[in-house]
Amino acid sequence: MDIQKIINDVLAKLKADPNLLKTFAANPVETLEKTLGIDLPDEQINQVIEGIKGKIDLNNLDLGDAAGLLGKIKGLFGK
């Protein structure tokens, strides 16, 4: 299984949906399993979570401000 591809796919979905990002910040394992539609082994799901967290600083996001959140996410992708 290509973990980097999964990370990139999930990042694209998080970029497109600030509510999904909010859900991911609150419960990453459950959000990933629902988003991917598969149940990954703990080792793989943790690799995906860490890969995403490495690209998105969840600690500095104002999850109550969807427009600001979307702007921060777009900044991660150079837009």
TITOR-354682 format. One record per residue: x, y, z of N, C-alpha, C, O, CB in turn; residue in one letter. Coordinates in steps of 0.1 Angstrom, whole numbers, plus 5000, padded with zeros to 4 digits. Glycine has a CB too. Layout:
BEGIN
R   n.east   n.north   n.up   ca.east   ca.north   ca.up   c.east   c.north   c.up   o.east   o.north   o.up   cb.east   cb.north   cb.up   residuo
R        X         Y      Z         X          Y       Z        X         Y      Z        X         Y      Z         X          Y       Z         a
...
***
This chain:
BEGIN
R   n.east   n.north   n.up   ca.east   ca.north   ca.up   c.east   c.north   c.up   o.east   o.north   o.up   cb.east   cb.north   cb.up   residuo
R     5009      4988   5000      5000       5000    5000     5009      5012   5000     5019      5013   5008      4990       5000    5012         m
R     5006      5022   4991      5014       5034    4990     5009      5045   5000     5000      5052   4997      5013       5039    4975         d
R     5016      5046   5011      5012       5055    5022     5013      5069   5017     5004      5077   5020      5022       5053    5034         i
R     5023      5073   5009      5024       5087    5004     5013      5090   4996     5008      5102   4996      5038       5088    4997         q
R     5008      5081   4987      4996       5084    4979     4984      5086   4987     4976      5095   4985      4994       5072    4969         k
R     4982      5078   4998      4971       5080    5007     4972      5093   5013     4962      5100   5014      4971       5069    5017         i
R     4983      5097   5018      4985       5110    5025     4981      5121   5015     4974      5131   5019      5000       5112    5029         i
R     4986      5121   5003      4983       5131    4993     4968      5132   4989     4963      5142   4988      4991       5129    4980         n
R     4962      5120   4988      4948       5120    4985     4940      5126   4997     4930      5133   4994      4943       5105    4983         d
R     4943      5122   5009      4936       5128    5020     4938      5143   5022     4929      5150   5025      4940       5120    5033         v
R     4951      5147   5020      4953       5161    5020     4945      5169   5010     4940      5180   5013      4968       5164    5017         l
R     4943      5164   4998      4935       5170    4988     4920      5171   4993     4914      5181   4991      4935       5162    4975         a
R     4915      5161   5000      4902       5161    5005     4901      5171   5016     4891      5178   5017      4898       5147    5009         k
R     4911      5171   5025      4911       5181    5036     4911      5195   5031     4905      5204   5036      4922       5179    5045         l
R     4919      5197   5020      4920       5211    5014     4906      5215   5009     4903      5227   5010      4930       5210    5002         k
R     4899      5206   5003      4886       5209    4997     4874      5211   5007     4864      5216   5004      4882       5199    4987         a
R     4876      5206   5019      4865       5205    5029     4870      5209   5043     4875      5201   5050      4859       5191    5029         d
R     4868      5222   5046      4872       5226    5060     4865      5219   5071     4871      5217   5082      4870       5241    5061         p
R     4853      5214   5069      4846       5207    5079     4852      5193   5081     4853      5188   5092      4831       5205    5076         n
R     4857      5187   5071      4864       5175    5072     4877      5176   5079     4881      5168   5087      4867       5169    5058         l
R     4884      5188   5077      4897       5190    5084     4894      5192   5099     4901      5187   5108      4903       5203    5079         l
R     4883      5199   5102      4879       5200    5116     4876      5187   5123     4880      5184   5134      4866       5209    5117         k
R     4870      5178   5116      4867       5165    5121     4880      5157   5122     4882      5150   5132      4857       5157    5111         t
R     4889      5158   5112      4902       5152    5113     4910      5156   5125     4916      5148   5132      4910       5154    5100         f
R     4909      5169   5128      4917       5175    5140     4911      5169   5153     4919      5166   5162      4916       5190    5140         a
R     4898      5166   5153      4892       5161    5165     4894      5146   5167     4896      5141   5178      4877       5165    5165         a
R     4893      5139   5156      4894       5124    5156     4900      5119   5143     4893      5115   5134      4880       5118    5159         n
R     4913      5119   5142      4920       5115    5130     4918      5101   5125     4916      5099   5114      4934       5118    5131         p
R     4918      5092   5134      4917       5077    5131     4903      5075   5124     4902      5069   5113      4919       5068    5143         v
R     4892      5079   5131      4879       5077    5126     4877      5084   5113     4870      5079   5104      4869       5081    5137         e
R     4881      5096   5112      4880       5104    5100     4887      5098   5088     4881      5097   5077      4885       5118    5102         t
R     4899      5093   5090      4906       5086    5079     4899      5074   5075     4898      5071   5063      4920       5083    5084         l
R     4895      5066   5084      4888       5053    5081     4875      5056   5073     4873      5049   5063      4885       5045    5093         e
R     4868      5066   5077      4855       5069    5069     4859      5075   5056     4852      5072   5046      4847       5079    5077         k
R     4869      5084   5055      4873       5091    5043     4878      5081   5033     4875      5082   5021      4883       5102    5046         t
R     4886      5072   5037      4893       5062    5029     4883      5050   5025     4885      5044   5015      4905       5057    5035         l
R     4874      5048   5034      4865       5036    5032     4871      5023   5034     4866      5013   5030      4860       5037    5018         g
R     4883      5023   5041      4890       5011    5045     4895      5011   5059     4897      5022   5065      4901       5008    5035         i
R     4897      5000   5065      4902       4999    5078     4917      4995   5077     4920      4983   5075      4894       4989    5087         d
R     4926      5004   5079      4940       5002    5078     4945      4996   5091     4940      4999   5102      4948       5014    5074         l
R     4956      4988   5091      4962       4984    5103     4968      4996   5111     4971      5007   5105      4974       4974    5101         p
R     4968      4996   5124      4972       5007    5132     4985      5013   5128     4987      5026   5127      4974       5003    5147         d
R     4995      5005   5124      5008       5010    5120     5007      5019   5107     5013      5030   5107      5018       4999    5117         e
R     4999      5015   5098      4997       5023    5086     4989      5035   5088     4992      5046   5083      4990       5014    5075         q
R     4978      5034   5096      4969       5046    5099     4977      5056   5106     4976      5068   5104      4957       5042    5107         i
R     4986      5052   5115      4994       5061    5123     5005      5068   5113     5008      5080   5115      5002       5054    5134         n
R     5010      5061   5104      5019       5067    5094     5012      5078   5086     5017      5089   5083      5025       5056    5084         q
R     4999      5075   5082      4992       5085    5074     4989      5097   5083     4990      5108   5078      4978       5078    5069         v
R     4984      5095   5095      4981       5106    5104     4994      5115   5106     4993      5127   5105      4976       5101    5118         i
R     5005      5109   5109      5017       5116    5111     5022      5124   5098     5026      5135   5099      5029       5107    5116         e
R     5020      5117   5087      5023       5124    5074     5014      5136   5072     5019      5146   5067      5021       5114    5063         g
R     5002      5135   5075      4993       5147    5073     4996      5157   5083     4997      5169   5080      4978       5142    5075         i
R     4998      5153   5096      5001       5163    5106     5014      5170   5103     5016      5182   5107      5002       5157    5120         k
R     5023      5164   5096      5036       5170    5092     5034      5181   5081     5043      5189   5080      5045       5160    5087         g
R     5023      5180   5074      5020       5190    5064     5010      5200   5068     5009      5211   5061      5015       5183    5051         k
R     5002      5198   5079      4992       5207    5084     4995      5209   5099     4995      5199   5106      4978       5202    5081         i
R     4997      5221   5103      4998       5224    5117     4985      5226   5124     4979      5236   5124      5007       5237    5120         d
R     4979      5215   5129      4966       5215    5135     4965      5223   5147     4955      5228   5151      4962       5201    5138         l
R     4977      5226   5154      4977       5233    5166     4974      5248   5164     4969      5255   5173      4990       5231    5174         n
R     4977      5253   5152      4976       5267    5149     4964      5271   5141     4963      5282   5136      4988       5272    5143         n
R     4955      5261   5139      4943       5264    5131     4932      5269   5140     4929      5263   5150      4939       5251    5123         l
R     4925      5279   5135      4913       5284    5142     4901      5276   5135     4896      5280   5125      4911       5299    5141         d
R     4897      5265   5141      4887       5257    5135     4873      5263   5135     4864      5257   5129      4887       5244    5142         l
R     4871      5274   5142      4859       5281    5142     4857      5290   5130     4846      5295   5127      4856       5288    5155         g
R     4868      5293   5123      4868       5303    5112     4871      5295   5099     4883      5293   5095      4879       5314    5115         d
R     4861      5291   5093      4862       5283    5081     4869      5290   5070     4878      5284   5063      4848       5278    5076         a
R     4867      5303   5068      4874       5310    5057     4888      5311   5060     4897      5309   5051      4867       5324    5055         a
R     4892      5314   5073      4906       5315    5076     4913      5302   5075     4924      5301   5071      4907       5320    5091         g
R     4906      5291   5079      4911       5278    5078     4914      5274   5063     4924      5268   5060      4901       5268    5084         l
R     4904      5277   5055      4906       5274    5041     4918      5281   5035     4926      5276   5027      4893       5277    5033         l
R     4920      5294   5039      4931       5302    5035     4944      5296   5039     4954      5295   5031      4930       5316    5040         g
R     4945      5291   5051      4957       5285    5056     4960      5272   5049     4972      5269   5046      4956       5282    5071         k
R     4950      5264   5046      4952       5252    5038     4957      5254   5024     4966      5248   5019      4939       5243    5038         i
R     4950      5264   5018      4955       5268    5004     4969      5272   5004     4977      5270   4995      4946       5279    4999         k
R     4974      5279   5015      4987       5283    5016     4997      5271   5016     5008      5272   5011      4989       5292    5028         g
R     4993      5260   5022      5001       5248    5022     5003      5243   5008     5013      5236   5005      4994       5238    5031         l
R     4994      5246   4999      4995       5240    4985     4999      5251   4975     4999      5248   4963      4981       5235    4981         f
R     5004      5262   4981      5010       5272    4972     5000      5280   4964     5003      5285   4953      5019       5266    4963         g
R     4987      5281   4969      4977       5288    4961     4973      5300   4969     4964      5308   4964      4965       5279    4959         k
***
